[in-house]
Amino acid sequence: MSAALKEELKQKPDKGEQEIDILYLNEDDMVKAGVLDAARCVDVMEETMGLLEDGDFIMGGPNHDAHGLMLEFPKKSSIKDFPLNNSRDRRFIAMPAYLGGRFHVAGEKWYGSNGRNRSKGLPRSILMAMLNDVETGAPLAYMSANLLSSMRTGAMPGLAAKLLANPDSKVLALIGPGVINKSCLMAILANMKEVDTVKIKGSSPTSASALKMKAFVEEHCPQIKNIIMCETLEEAIRDTDIVSEAVSCAAGEWPEYKVEWFKPGATIISASTFNMDYESIKDIKKVVDEYGMYVNYAEEDKMGYDADGKRKHTGCMGEDFVYMVEDGIIERDSIVQLGEIIRGKKEGRTSRDEVILVSIEGMPVEDVAWGYECYQRAKELGIGTNLKLWDAPRSF
């Protein structure tokens, strides 16, 4: 053994309590760990919303309820080769959170995205999640998060349907036949066992995304006996028990729904964007995941009024609810949080014919909760790769 190696080994501390390994979970590992288990994900989201109502959480921002922090790239720059943001180009978002209860863990989803990725055969967003010990700060796990994010996003509409839809609902409309509505479909069907008909509304009945959704339903959803490809929003929404909206569109091009299209007893769940006339929905029950997050959105956007004195729409129903409160159209107390229903503080559905609007935007506590669940399952099954951080920290 060389003198140099002897000296290096002398400086290297023995293994002990200071040793830190990180469990790395790639996308295949996450599948083996149950990331696609829609029914379980809905249950975990129900736990999470209850903890939010208890106040047993922290997210970013001054009020601890921010969706995340985004790097805002400029549209032009005098610096050579500086990254720009034109139309739907690059986005990077840090989404940190702590969640209490049995989770008692901190974590973050790191979000890299570019609308041009599809031309390279990549998904628009490439996501990773990190979990940390909340006492020491030590990293516990680093995991692929595209499927994690999709499933927790779909599980929230699934939870809304479980809590608010009529139990014998039979017709489900999917407005926007993309990846998110696939996970919404799986999560909604996990609890709504009487649904036997799915309506699909894409840009057209024969669009590639609409046909892919039809094939997905046929392959994965044996309880569905009827699939209806819809030409118009009205066709999709009329006579429908549950509407799941997950449309991807440019700002200002949001679809507009009409209240007269809603079937008595319908539950309309928005995970993305649509508009409705404020006065037309003032007497309809409104439910959100976390009201404070929409207050943050409203403060950031500061939507003004058009030439007719009407408040400009945002595309986000939860944010529109905040403006309706500010404009005196409704009272704040009329807006119900899912956690209030879970904890028995407020009622969910109060009658069979009650129409309910639900706004779901997604929060980092959901990523932390579902990531923790998959992490624990992976440890139980011996899934993943242990990465060494150190045997003991070195000093210099």
N, C-alpha and C positions, 0 to 999 in steps of 0.2 A: 504494500500500500504506500502510495506516495505521501510525502510530507504535507503537500497541499491538500490532499483528500482527508488526511488525518485531522488537519486543522479545520476543514469545513465541517466534518462530523462532530468535532468538539463544540462548534458554535451552534449546531442544530439541536434544538431542545427535544427531550423525550416526548412521546405521545402522551396525552392525558386529557383532562377536561377541556383544555384549550383547543383540541382538535376540532376542525370544522369541515364537514363534507356538505356538498349541495346536491340534491337529487335533481338530475336533468331529465325531463320528460319530453321526448319528441312527439310528433303528431300521432304516430302509430301507438306509442306508449299511452297517450291520452285516450285513444279509442279503447285500448285494453283496460284502462282504469275506469271506464264507464262514462266518459264525457258525453256520449250520445244518448244516455239514459234520460229521456224526456220526462218521464213520470217522477223520477227521483229529483231531477232538477227543479221541477215545479214545487216539490215539497221543501227543498232547500231555499228556494226563493220565498216561500211562505214564512219560513223561519227568519229569513233576513229582513223581510218587511216588518215582522213583529219586533225585531231588535231595533229597527229604525224608529218605530213608534215609542219604544222604551227609552230612546236616546242613547243606546249602547253602541255607538259608532262614532267615527270621525271621518270626514272626507276633507278635501282641500278647500281653500278659499277662506275668507275672513269669518264666514258663518258656518264653516265646516260642512257645507252641503253642495260644494261645486262639482260639476260633472268632470272637470279636468282642466289642465293648463295646456294651451296650444301654442306652438311656435307659429307666428304669423309671418310668412314670407311676403316680401313686397312684390308688387306687379312690375316694377322696374327698378334698376339699380345702376349707378355709375361704376360699380366695382366689376371688373372683368370676371365672367363666369359665376357671378353670384347667383344662387338658386332663386328662381322666381316662382310666383304663384299666379298662373294665368288660367282662368276658368276653374277646372276641377283638378288642378295639379296637386303637388305634394302637401301632405299634412303630417305633423308629428304631434302627438298628444300624450302627456303623462297623466295617468288617472290613479292617484294614490288613495288608500283608505285603510282604516282600522275597523274591524268588526269584532264585537264582544261575544257574550254568550259562550257556547261550547267551542266557538271558533277561536276567539282570543288571539288574533293574528293580524299582522299588518301586511300590506301587499300593494302591488301596483301593476296595472296593465300599461304597457308601452305600445303605442299605436303609430305605425308608419304606414302611409297611404299615398297612392298616386293614381288618378283616374286613367293614366296612360298605361298602367301595368298590364291591362288585358291584351294589348297588342304584343306583349312579350310572353303571353301564356301564364301570367301570374295573377293571383287575386288582387283586387284593388287595394285591400288592406292586408298587411302582414303584421301579426300581433304576437307579442310575448307577454308572459305574466311572471311576476316574482312574488314569493312569499317570504316574510321575515319574522323571526322570533321577536315578539313585542317587548320582551324584557331586555335582551342583549343586543337586539338589532341584527343578529347573525342571520345570513341568508339560509333559508330552508330548502327552497325549490325554485327552479327556473324552468318554465314550461311553455310549449307551443300553445297559443291561445286563440287561433282562428276559430276552431270548433268550439272551444270553451265560450268565446264571446257570442257566437251565433246561438248556442244552446241557451245560455242565460238570457239572451235577448228574447228568444222565442218563449222561454218558460214564463216570462212575466205576463204576456197576453194569455198564456195557458192558465196562470194563476188568476188573472182577472176573470176569465171564463168560468173557472171553478167557483169563484166567490160570488159572481154576479149574474151569470146567464141562467135562464130557466133550465132546470135539469133535463127536461125532455126536448131540448133544442135539437132540430133535425137538419137544418140547412146552415152551412158555413160558407161565407164568401171570402175569397182571398184576393184583395186588391193590391196588385203588385206581385207578380209571380217570380220573385227572386229567392235568394238563399235564406233571407230572414223569414219570409213567410213559409218556407219549408219547415224551419224549426218551430214557428208558431203553430203550424198545422199539427206537427207531432205532439207538441205540448198540449194543445187544446183537445185533441182526440184522446190523450192519456186519461182525461177525466170526463169528457163528454161522450159517453158510450152510445147515445141515441142518434148522434149525427150520422146520417147516411148519404147526404148530398153535399157536394162541393161545387161552388161556382168559382170560376177563374176569370179574372179581368186583368189582361195585359194591355199593351198598346194596340193589339188586335187579337182576335181569336186564333189566328194562325201565326202569331209572332213566335220566334224561337223560344223565348222564355216561357210563354204560355204553354206551348207544346211540351217543353221539358217538365213543367209543373204537372201537366196532365199525366205524363209518363211516370213521374215520381209518385203521384197519388195511386195510380194503377199498380205500381210495383210494391209500395210500402204500406198501403192503407186498405187492408181487406174489408174493413167495416163500411167503406164507401161504396155504395151501389150505383150512384148517379154522379156524373161529372158534366157540368154545363159550362161551355165556353161562351163568355159574354161579350157582346159588342160594346155596350155602354155601361157607365157607372150606375145609372138608374136600374138597368136590368139586373146588375149584380146585387144591388142593395135591396130592392123591393122584394118582399116576401122572404127575407132572410133573417134567421134568428141571431146569428153571430157574424159580425163583420170584422175581419182582421186586415188592417191597412198597414202596408209596409212598402210604400211607393218610393222609388228613387227618381228624383227629377231636379231640374235646375231651380234655383231660387226664383220665386215669383211665378212659377209655372205649376203651382200646386193645384190638384183637382179640387173642385167645389162640390160639396154634398148639399142636398136639399132635405129639409126635415120631413117633408111630405113623403119621401121615399121610405122612411123608417117604418118597419112593421111594428105594431104594438108589442111590447115586450122585447124588442131587439136590444142587443148589447153591441155597441160599436167601439172597437178597440184600435187605437192609433199608436203604432210604434214608429211612425215617421211623420208624414206631412199631408194635411188637407185643410181646407177652409170651410167655414160655415158662417152665415150671417149671424151676428151676435144676438140680435133681438129674437131670432127664430129659435134659439136654444136656451134662452134665459130660464125657462121653466123645466128644462130637462136635467136630470140628475147628472152631476159631474164628479168623476173619480180620477185621482191622480196617484202616482207612485210616491212622490215627495214634493210637496208644494214649494218648499224653499228653493229647490233647484230652478223652478220656473220663474220665481221672483228674481233670481240671479240673471236668467236669460233676459227678462224684461228690462232689468237695469242696464244690461250690456247693450241691448238693441235699441232701447228708447224709441219705439215705433211711434211716429207722429200721426197726423190725420191727413186725409186726402182733401181735395178741393171742396167736397160736399160736407166736410166736417166729420166724416166717418173715420174711425181708427183704422189704420192700415193693418192688414193681416200679416202674420208671421209664418204661417204654414204649420206651426206647432200649437196644437190645441191647448196644452197646459199653459203655455205662455199667453195665449189668447184669454184663457180663464183669468189670469192675473190682470190683464188690461180691462176685462169686464168688471172686476172688483174695483179697480182704480176709477173707472168711469161711472160707478154707481149703478151698474145694470144688475149685478147680483151681490150678495153678501159673501164675505170670505168663509163664513161658517157653513155655507151651502156646498162647499167643495170638500169632498170626503177623501181621505187618504186610505190606501189599501190597509196600512197597518192599523188604522182605527177600526176597521171592520174585523181584522184578525184578532185584535185585543178586545173586541166587544164594546168599544166606546161609541161606535156609530153603526147604524144599520146599513146593510148592503141593499139588495133588492127588497122592496117593500110591497110589491104587487106583481102579479103575473104580467100585466100590460105595461109596466113601467119601462120607459126607454132610458138607457144608460150610456153616457159617453165616457170613455176611459182614455186617458193620455198616459202613455208609457214612453219614457225617453232613455232609460238605462243609466245605471250608476256604478261607480267602481266597487262599491260594497258587494255588488252582485258577482263581479269577477272574482273578488277575494273569496266569497263564500263558495262558489262552485269550484274554483281552483283549489281551495282547501279540501273540499270533499274528494276531488280527484286525487290530490296528493296523498290523503290518508288511505284511500283505496289502493293506490299504487304501492305504498309501503306495505300494506297487508299482503299484497300479491307478489311482492318482490319485483315490481316493474320499474324500469328506468335505469339510469346510469349515475353512479355516484362520482361526483367531481371533487377532487381535493382542493380546498382553499389553502389550508395549511395544517400541519401537525400542531404547531404553536406559532403565534405571531413573532416575527423577528423584530429586533430593534436595531438601530444603527447609531 
